[in-house]
């Protein structure tokens, strides 16, 4: 299954600065979506305190 995920996070330099990012994630089950989105966001680098705002299953 493929999901479109929107996350909100804070930058490591200044925790008052919020950023939003979007990811397209492929997972086996819906329970894996949040964990995979958070791990992908943390791998991007300069962000911390990640929260999943929206996840939408994409149909192809």
N, C-alpha and C positions, 0 to 999 in steps of 0.2 A: 504494500500500500504506500502511496505517496501523499505526503502532507505538506501544506503550505503553512509555515509557522512564523508568527510575529513574536519577538521577544523585546523586553525592556531591560536595560542594564544601566549600571553606573560605571563611569570611567575610574580607573585606578588612581589617576593623578588627583582628581577632585570628585569626591563621592556625591557632590551636589549636582553634577552634570549628568543628565540622563540621555541615553541614546536608544534608538529603536533600530532593530535589524530584522531582516526577513530571510528565512531559509526555506529551501525545498528539501525535504528529508524523506528517504525511503526506509521503511521499517517493516517488520514482519507482523507486528500487532500494535493495536492502538495504545497499549500500556507503555510501549517503549518511546513514544513520541517526545514526551517532556524530557526524559533523561538524555536522549540523543540530541535534542535541540540545545539543551544547556551545555552539554559537553562540546558540541560544535562551536557554540558561542564563546566558551572559555578558551578554546584553541585559537580563536582569532586574535587573541592578544590582550590589548589594553583595556579590557572591561572586567568588571566584577559585579557581584550581586545581581545575578540573572534571574528574571521571572518570565515565564511563558504567559503571554497575554491572550493570544488567539491561535488556534490550530484548526485547519480546515482540510478535510480529506479531498483530494483532487481526483476526479474521474477522468480516465483516458479511454 
